[in-house]
Amino acid sequence: MKMPRVIFHGSAAALLLLTGCSPIRTETMSVHAARRCLNNTVDFGHDGGVVRPDVLRVIGVDLIIHRATAGGHADADYARRERAARVAGMKWGAYHYMKRRMSLEWQLAQFMNTVASVARRNGTTAHPLMLVLDNEGADRVSWSELARAARIVRARTGAWPLLYCSVPLRGTTAFARQCGELQALASDDRGVLRACGLWIPRYGEQPGTRVQFSVPRVFGGWSFWQYCGDISGRPKTAFLAPEFSGNVGAGFTRSGGGAALRHFCDRSIFNGSRGAFERFCHEHASAVVMWR
């Protein structure tokens, strides 16, 4: 049975937050807690640089997630890096940057067709891969539309995608808007989002020993947290600790950009044990040869 759809506007959304029933909670992560997680995931998009999966493996990276498409455009670096990662025995993921003004069906078809075409050319159709939907910024779709997108991916691949979502901090207009969207979700949409898992980007204003980020309660918890990335061409990280700097040395050499970015890449931690990570990757990955 579906839950009634209730849409909150203006003062109603504010009242929801004041009563302590917010569908988004605030989590605080410390350096100490982060060290108990698996610091084993990196992600890339087109930059023309060199990624060395063999070197990344040596420093503890297990999973590479790479942009395959944005809207309807394919990423120029995706194919060659997929091949190199497979040779090195790495786990692989492909992400699609969502575009709110484009048809969900069309852009997701482009995404999955691109991934499948590359796998055929690289001879990797039997290798499982994780698909990720990147939903952020001005291009983001609503939570209900994101659940619809996840169903489209699941219908073709047999696996739920991982959802990369920028969730605003409490006290902002965007926070109240997303609370309204989450509160209005039907029960089946809630189940879809929870099945997918959440990947949170949050670097903090200044690196320190603690950082706060928002987590929609519908997920139960977060699966991956991207603790460092680059903003306006400058490296940004949540923690001062050297192991969370984002510098992977010879594992990645960027083409162009300032010296601070030359060996810097986006990094994420997995929220769980080695066994939980392996289970998550198994459950969220599928081989192209098995797609419908």
Summary of the structure (lengths in Angstrom):
residues: 292
radius of gyration: 18.7
end to end distance: 29.0
largest distance: 56.1
contacts: 950
relative contact order: 0.19
helix: 38%
strand: 28%
